Amino acid sequence: SYWNIDNIVWIKFLILVELNHKNIDEEKFKIRSYGWTELALCYNPDLHPNSASRLLHRWVVRNEKLVKTLKDAGFCERQRKLTPKQVGVIVDFLGEP
């Protein structure tokens, strides 16, 4: 019969995996210190880290107001680690990842 113990265990496993994915999806993005590439991957998790980083860079530099606000928050060119304040600025302009 279909409802043998192996199938029941497998179905329970699939339900737990699905519930776990829903919980992960529902987690709110946390404003904290991020590496540039780490933040870029939050926005583009399916991209290669280098591609995600370049894409985030393009999004930032194409928005002059965002660049100015980041600089006002202490951001320097070539900075690899973002402060929580700088991450907040990016999220304010781009939205949560």
DSSP file with accessible surface (Angstrom, degrees, kcal/mol):
  #  RESIDUE AA STRUCTURE BP1 BP2  ACC     N-H-->O    O-->H-N    N-H-->O    O-->H-N    TCO  KAPPA ALPHA  PHI   PSI    X-CA   Y-CA   Z-CA
    1    1 A S    >         0   0  136      0, 0.0     3,-0.7     0, 0.0     0, 0.0   0.000 360.0 360.0 360.0 157.4    0.0    0.0    0.0
    2    2 A Y  T 3   +     0   0  142      1,-0.3     2,-0.7     5,-0.1     5,-0.1   0.839 360.0  66.8 -65.7 -33.7    1.1    3.6   -0.6
    3    3 A W  T 3   +     0   0  164      4,-0.1    -1,-0.3     3,-0.1     2,-0.0  -0.069  69.5 139.8 -88.9  43.5    0.9    4.5    3.1
    4    4 A N  S <> S-     0   0   72     -2,-0.7     4,-2.1    -3,-0.7     3,-0.3  -0.299  70.1 -97.2 -77.3 170.7    3.8    2.4    4.3
    5    5 A I  H  > S+     0   0  119      1,-0.2     4,-2.6     2,-0.2     5,-0.2   0.867 121.3  55.2 -61.3 -37.4    6.2    3.7    6.9
    6    6 A D  H  > S+     0   0  120      1,-0.2     4,-2.3     2,-0.2    -1,-0.2   0.925 110.0  45.8 -63.9 -42.3    8.9    4.8    4.3
    7    7 A N  H  > S+     0   0   49     -3,-0.3     4,-2.6     2,-0.2    -1,-0.2   0.891 112.1  51.2 -68.3 -37.7    6.4    6.9    2.4
    8    8 A I  H  X S+     0   0   58     -4,-2.1     4,-2.5     2,-0.2    -2,-0.2   0.940 111.3  47.7 -65.2 -43.9    5.0    8.5    5.6
    9    9 A V  H  X S+     0   0   85     -4,-2.6     4,-2.4     1,-0.2    -2,-0.2   0.925 112.6  49.7 -61.7 -43.7    8.5    9.4    6.7
   10   10 A W  H  X S+     0   0  146     -4,-2.3     4,-2.5    -5,-0.2    -2,-0.2   0.928 110.7  49.1 -62.9 -43.0    9.3   10.9    3.3
   11   11 A I  H  X S+     0   0   46     -4,-2.6     4,-2.3     1,-0.2    -1,-0.2   0.928 110.8  50.3 -64.3 -43.0    6.1   12.9    3.3
   12   12 A K  H  X S+     0   0  135     -4,-2.5     4,-2.4     1,-0.2    -1,-0.2   0.915 110.2  51.3 -60.6 -41.0    6.8   14.2    6.8
   13   13 A F  H  X S+     0   0  106     -4,-2.4     4,-2.5     1,-0.2    -2,-0.2   0.936 109.6  49.0 -61.2 -47.1   10.3   15.2    5.7
   14   14 A L  H  X S+     0   0   81     -4,-2.5     4,-2.4     1,-0.2    -1,-0.2   0.889 110.5  50.9 -62.0 -38.9    9.0   17.1    2.6
   15   15 A I  H  X S+     0   0   96     -4,-2.3     4,-2.6     2,-0.2    -1,-0.2   0.933 110.5  49.1 -64.1 -43.8    6.5   19.0    4.8
   16   16 A L  H  X S+     0   0  115     -4,-2.4     4,-2.4     2,-0.2    -2,-0.2   0.908 110.8  50.2 -62.8 -41.4    9.3   20.0    7.3
   17   17 A V  H  X S+     0   0   50     -4,-2.5     4,-2.4     2,-0.2    -1,-0.2   0.937 111.5  48.5 -62.0 -45.2   11.5   21.1    4.4
   18   18 A E  H  X S+     0   0  101     -4,-2.4     4,-2.2     1,-0.2    -2,-0.2   0.923 111.8  48.8 -63.1 -43.8    8.7   23.2    3.0
   19   19 A L  H  X S+     0   0   89     -4,-2.6     4,-2.2     1,-0.2    -1,-0.2   0.906 110.2  52.1 -62.9 -38.9    7.9   24.8    6.4
   20   20 A N  H  X S+     0   0   90     -4,-2.4     4,-2.4     1,-0.2    -2,-0.2   0.920 108.6  50.3 -63.7 -43.0   11.6   25.6    6.9
   21   21 A H  H  X S+     0   0   94     -4,-2.4     4,-2.6     1,-0.2    -1,-0.2   0.907 109.5  51.4 -62.6 -40.1   11.7   27.3    3.5
   22   22 A K  H  X S+     0   0   99     -4,-2.2     4,-1.7     2,-0.2    -1,-0.2   0.916 110.0  49.3 -63.4 -41.4    8.7   29.4    4.4
   23   23 A N  H  X S+     0   0   93     -4,-2.2     4,-0.7     2,-0.2    -2,-0.2   0.907 111.5  48.9 -64.6 -40.5   10.3   30.4    7.7
   24   24 A I  H >< S+     0   0   82     -4,-2.4     3,-1.0     1,-0.2    -2,-0.2   0.934 111.1  50.0 -63.8 -44.7   13.5   31.4    5.9
   25   25 A D  H 3< S+     0   0  129     -4,-2.6    -1,-0.2     1,-0.2    -2,-0.2   0.830 109.7  52.0 -63.3 -30.4   11.5   33.4    3.3
   26   26 A E  H 3< S+     0   0  144     -4,-1.7    -1,-0.2    -5,-0.2    -2,-0.2   0.580  82.0 113.7 -85.0  -9.5    9.6   35.2    6.1
   27   27 A E  S << S-     0   0  139     -3,-1.0     2,-0.2    -4,-0.7     3,-0.0  -0.408  70.0-122.4 -64.6 136.3   12.7   36.3    8.0
   28   28 A K        -     0   0  157     -2,-0.1     2,-0.1     1,-0.1    -1,-0.1  -0.562  28.5-103.6 -80.0 141.1   13.2   40.0    8.0
   29   29 A F        -     0   0   32     -2,-0.2     2,-0.5    68,-0.1    -1,-0.1  -0.435  37.7-135.4 -63.1 133.2   16.4   41.4    6.6
   30   30 A K        -     0   0  139     -2,-0.1     2,-0.7    -3,-0.0    -1,-0.1  -0.823   4.0-135.4 -99.5 127.6   18.7   42.5    9.4
   31   31 A I        +     0   0   78     -2,-0.5     2,-0.3    57,-0.0    54,-0.1  -0.738  56.0 120.1 -79.3 116.7   20.5   45.8    9.3
   32   32 A R  S    S-     0   0   90     -2,-0.7     2,-0.3    51,-0.1    55,-0.1  -0.894  71.5 -55.1-158.4-178.0   24.0   45.0   10.5
   33   33 A S        +     0   0   39     -2,-0.3     2,-0.3    54,-0.1    50,-0.2  -0.560  59.8 179.2 -71.9 133.5   27.6   45.3    9.1
   34   34 A Y  E     -A   82   0A  11     48,-1.1    48,-3.4    -2,-0.3     2,-0.2  -0.979  31.4-117.1-131.6 149.9   28.0   43.4    5.8
   35   35 A G  E  >  -A   81   0A  15     -2,-0.3     4,-2.7    46,-0.2     5,-0.3  -0.529  37.8-112.6 -73.4 153.8   30.8   42.8    3.4
   36   36 A W  H  > S+     0   0   11     44,-2.8     4,-2.6     1,-0.2     5,-0.2   0.942 118.2  42.8 -55.5 -49.8   30.0   44.4    0.0
   37   37 A T  H  > S+     0   0   41     43,-0.2     4,-2.5     1,-0.2    -1,-0.2   0.890 110.8  56.4 -67.6 -36.4   29.8   41.0   -1.7
   38   38 A E  H  > S+     0   0   74      2,-0.2     4,-1.2     1,-0.2    -1,-0.2   0.935 111.2  43.3 -59.5 -45.4   27.8   39.5    1.1
   39   39 A L  H  X S+     0   0    0     -4,-2.7     4,-1.5     1,-0.2     3,-0.5   0.920 111.1  55.2 -66.4 -41.7   25.2   42.3    0.8
   40   40 A A  H  X S+     0   0    0     -4,-2.6     4,-1.9    -5,-0.3    -2,-0.2   0.897 106.0  52.2 -58.6 -39.1   25.2   41.9   -3.0
   41   41 A L  H  < S+     0   0   53     -4,-2.5    -1,-0.3     1,-0.2    -2,-0.2   0.784 101.7  60.3 -70.9 -24.8   24.4   38.2   -2.7
   42   42 A C  H  < S+     0   0   48     -4,-1.2    -1,-0.2    -3,-0.5    -2,-0.2   0.895 112.0  39.7 -64.8 -38.4   21.5   39.1   -0.4
   43   43 A Y  H  < S+     0   0   31     -4,-1.5    -2,-0.2     1,-0.2    -1,-0.2   0.795 133.7  22.7 -77.9 -32.1   20.1   41.1   -3.4
   44   44 A N    ><  +     0   0   29     -4,-1.9     3,-1.7    -5,-0.2    -1,-0.2  -0.544  66.6 163.8-136.5  69.4   21.1   38.5   -6.0
   45   45 A P  T 3  S+     0   0   92      0, 0.0    -1,-0.1     0, 0.0    -4,-0.1   0.713  74.8  58.2 -66.0 -19.0   21.6   35.1   -4.4
   46   46 A D  T 3  S+     0   0  160      2,-0.1     2,-0.2     3,-0.0    -5,-0.1   0.524  92.2  87.2 -88.8  -5.0   21.5   33.2   -7.7
   47   47 A L  S <  S-     0   0   71     -3,-1.7    -3,-0.1    -6,-0.1     0, 0.0  -0.563  90.1 -97.0 -92.1 159.2   24.4   35.1   -9.2
   48   48 A H     >  -     0   0  116     -2,-0.2     4,-2.8     1,-0.1     5,-0.3  -0.424  43.7-111.0 -63.1 144.8   28.1   34.3   -8.9
   49   49 A P  H  > S+     0   0   52      0, 0.0     4,-2.4     0, 0.0     5,-0.2   0.883 118.0  50.0 -52.0 -41.1   29.6   36.5   -6.1
   50   50 A N  H  > S+     0   0   96      1,-0.2     4,-2.3     2,-0.2     5,-0.2   0.913 112.6  46.9 -65.0 -40.8   31.6   38.7   -8.5
   51   51 A S  H  > S+     0   0   42     -3,-0.3     4,-2.4     2,-0.2    -1,-0.2   0.911 112.0  50.0 -66.9 -42.2   28.5   39.2  -10.7
   52   52 A A  H  X S+     0   0    0     -4,-2.8     4,-2.5     2,-0.2     5,-0.2   0.921 111.4  49.8 -62.4 -41.4   26.3   40.1   -7.8
   53   53 A S  H  X S+     0   0   16     -4,-2.4     4,-2.3    -5,-0.3    -2,-0.2   0.924 111.6  47.3 -64.1 -44.4   29.0   42.6   -6.5
   54   54 A R  H  X S+     0   0  136     -4,-2.3     4,-2.5     2,-0.2    -1,-0.2   0.898 111.5  51.5 -64.4 -39.7   29.3   44.3   -9.9
   55   55 A L  H  X S+     0   0   32     -4,-2.4     4,-2.5     2,-0.2    -2,-0.2   0.937 110.1  47.9 -65.4 -44.3   25.5   44.5  -10.2
   56   56 A L  H  X S+     0   0    0     -4,-2.5     4,-2.4     1,-0.2    -2,-0.2   0.927 110.6  53.2 -60.9 -41.7   25.1   46.1   -6.8
   57   57 A H  H  X S+     0   0   99     -4,-2.3     4,-2.9     1,-0.2     5,-0.3   0.930 109.0  48.7 -58.3 -45.7   27.9   48.5   -7.7
   58   58 A R  H  X S+     0   0   99     -4,-2.5     4,-1.7     1,-0.2    -1,-0.2   0.918 110.1  51.5 -61.0 -43.5   26.0   49.5  -10.9
   59   59 A W  H  < S+     0   0   90     -4,-2.5    -1,-0.2     1,-0.2    -2,-0.2   0.903 114.6  43.9 -60.1 -40.4   22.8   50.0   -9.0
   60   60 A V  H >< S+     0   0    8     -4,-2.4     3,-1.8     1,-0.2     7,-0.4   0.957 113.3  47.0 -70.9 -53.0   24.6   52.3   -6.5
   61   61 A V  H 3< S+     0   0   72     -4,-2.9    -1,-0.2     1,-0.3    -2,-0.2   0.754 105.0  61.3 -68.5 -20.5   26.7   54.4   -8.9
   62   62 A R  T 3< S+     0   0  188     -4,-1.7     2,-0.6    -5,-0.3    -1,-0.3   0.528  95.6  68.6 -80.4  -3.9   23.7   55.0  -11.2
   63   63 A N    <>  -     0   0   55     -3,-1.8     4,-2.4    -4,-0.2     3,-0.2  -0.868  64.1-173.2-118.0  96.0   21.9   56.8   -8.4
   64   64 A E  H  > S+     0   0  170     -2,-0.6     4,-2.6     1,-0.2     5,-0.2   0.859  85.8  53.1 -58.8 -37.6   23.7   60.0   -7.6
   65   65 A K  H  > S+     0   0  149      2,-0.2     4,-2.6     1,-0.2    -1,-0.2   0.908 109.1  49.5 -66.9 -37.9   21.6   60.7   -4.5
   66   66 A L  H  > S+     0   0    0      2,-0.2     4,-2.8    -3,-0.2    -2,-0.2   0.935 110.6  50.4 -64.3 -44.5   22.4   57.3   -3.1
   67   67 A V  H  X S+     0   0   39     -4,-2.4     4,-2.5    -7,-0.4    -2,-0.2   0.935 112.3  47.0 -59.1 -46.2   26.1   57.8   -3.7
   68   68 A K  H  X S+     0   0  123     -4,-2.6     4,-2.5     1,-0.2    -1,-0.2   0.932 112.6  48.6 -63.2 -43.9   26.0   61.2   -2.0
   69   69 A T  H  X S+     0   0   43     -4,-2.6     4,-1.2     1,-0.2    -1,-0.2   0.895 111.2  50.7 -65.2 -38.1   24.0   59.8    1.0
   70   70 A L  H  <>S+     0   0    1     -4,-2.8     5,-2.5     2,-0.2     3,-0.4   0.922 110.4  49.1 -63.6 -43.7   26.5   56.9    1.3
   71   71 A K  H ><5S+     0   0  126     -4,-2.5     3,-2.0     1,-0.2    -2,-0.2   0.904 107.6  54.3 -62.7 -40.0   29.4   59.3    1.3
   72   72 A D  H 3<5S+     0   0  108     -4,-2.5    -1,-0.2     1,-0.3    -2,-0.2   0.784 104.7  56.0 -62.6 -25.8   27.7   61.4    4.0
   73   73 A A  T 3<5S-     0   0   18     -4,-1.2    -1,-0.3    -3,-0.4    -2,-0.2   0.294 131.2 -95.8 -88.5   8.0   27.4   58.1    6.0
   74   74 A G  T < 5 +     0   0   45     -3,-2.0    -3,-0.2     1,-0.3     2,-0.2   0.537  69.6 156.9  95.0   8.1   31.2   57.8    5.7
   75   75 A F      < -     0   0   39     -5,-2.5     2,-0.3    -6,-0.1    -1,-0.3  -0.474  21.1-165.2 -71.6 135.2   31.5   55.4    2.7
   76   76 A C    >   -     0   0   81     -2,-0.2     3,-1.9     1,-0.0    -1,-0.0  -0.919  30.6 -95.3-118.0 148.5   34.8   55.6    0.8
   77   77 A E  T 3  S+     0   0  159     -2,-0.3     3,-0.1     1,-0.3    -1,-0.0  -0.289 112.5  22.9 -57.7 143.1   35.5   54.2   -2.6
   78   78 A R  T 3  S+     0   0  216      1,-0.3     2,-0.3     2,-0.0    -1,-0.3   0.512  85.2 148.9  74.7   4.9   37.0   50.7   -2.4
   79   79 A Q    <   -     0   0   41     -3,-1.9    -1,-0.3     1,-0.1     3,-0.1  -0.538  25.5-175.1 -68.7 131.8   35.5   50.1    1.0
   80   80 A R        +     0   0  137     -2,-0.3   -44,-2.8     1,-0.2     2,-0.5   0.648  64.5  58.9-104.4 -21.6   34.7   46.4    1.3
   81   81 A K  E    S-A   35   0A 117    -46,-0.2     2,-0.4   -45,-0.1   -46,-0.2  -0.958  72.5-151.4-114.4 126.2   33.0   46.3    4.7
   82   82 A L  E     -A   34   0A   1    -48,-3.4   -48,-1.1    -2,-0.5    -7,-0.0  -0.768  11.9-129.6 -97.6 140.2   29.8   48.4    5.1
   83   83 A T     >  -     0   0   56     -2,-0.4     4,-2.6   -50,-0.2     5,-0.2  -0.405  31.1-106.2 -75.5 162.1   28.7   49.8    8.5
   84   84 A P  H  > S+     0   0   62      0, 0.0     4,-2.6     0, 0.0     5,-0.1   0.895 123.1  54.5 -56.7 -36.7   25.1   49.2    9.6
   85   85 A K  H  > S+     0   0  144      2,-0.2     4,-2.0     1,-0.2     5,-0.1   0.923 109.0  47.0 -63.2 -43.1   24.4   52.8    8.8
   86   86 A Q  H  > S+     0   0    4      2,-0.2     4,-2.2     1,-0.2    -1,-0.2   0.898 111.1  51.3 -67.2 -38.4   25.7   52.4    5.2
   87   87 A V  H  X S+     0   0    0     -4,-2.6     4,-2.8     1,-0.2     5,-0.2   0.931 108.7  52.7 -62.8 -42.4   23.7   49.2    4.8
   88   88 A G  H  X S+     0   0   14     -4,-2.6     4,-2.5    -5,-0.2    -2,-0.2   0.887 106.9  52.4 -60.0 -38.5   20.6   51.1    6.0
   89   89 A V  H  X S+     0   0   14     -4,-2.0     4,-1.8     2,-0.2    -1,-0.2   0.942 110.8  46.7 -62.5 -47.3   21.2   53.8    3.4
   90   90 A I  H  X S+     0   0    0     -4,-2.2     4,-3.3     1,-0.2     5,-0.4   0.937 113.3  48.7 -62.0 -43.2   21.4   51.2    0.6
   91   91 A V  H  X S+     0   0   15     -4,-2.8     4,-2.4     1,-0.2    -1,-0.2   0.890 107.2  56.3 -66.1 -36.2   18.2   49.4    1.8
   92   92 A D  H  < S+     0   0  135     -4,-2.5    -1,-0.2    -5,-0.2    -2,-0.2   0.895 117.5  34.8 -60.4 -38.2   16.4   52.8    2.1
   93   93 A F  H  < S+     0   0   66     -4,-1.8    -2,-0.2    -3,-0.2    -1,-0.2   0.870 131.2  28.5 -84.9 -41.1   17.1   53.4   -1.6
   94   94 A L  H  < S-     0   0   56     -4,-3.3    -3,-0.2     1,-0.2    -2,-0.2   0.588 104.2-123.6 -98.0 -14.2   16.9   49.9   -3.1
   95   95 A G     <  -     0   0   31     -4,-2.4    -1,-0.2    -5,-0.4    -2,-0.1  -0.158  48.7 -43.0  88.6 169.1   14.5   48.3   -0.7
   96   96 A E              0   0   95      1,-0.1   -68,-0.0    -4,-0.1    -5,-0.0  -0.437 360.0 360.0 -70.1 144.3   15.1   45.1    1.3
   97   97 A P              0   0   58      0, 0.0   -54,-0.2     0, 0.0   -68,-0.1  -0.254 360.0 360.0 -64.2 360.0   16.8   42.3   -0.5
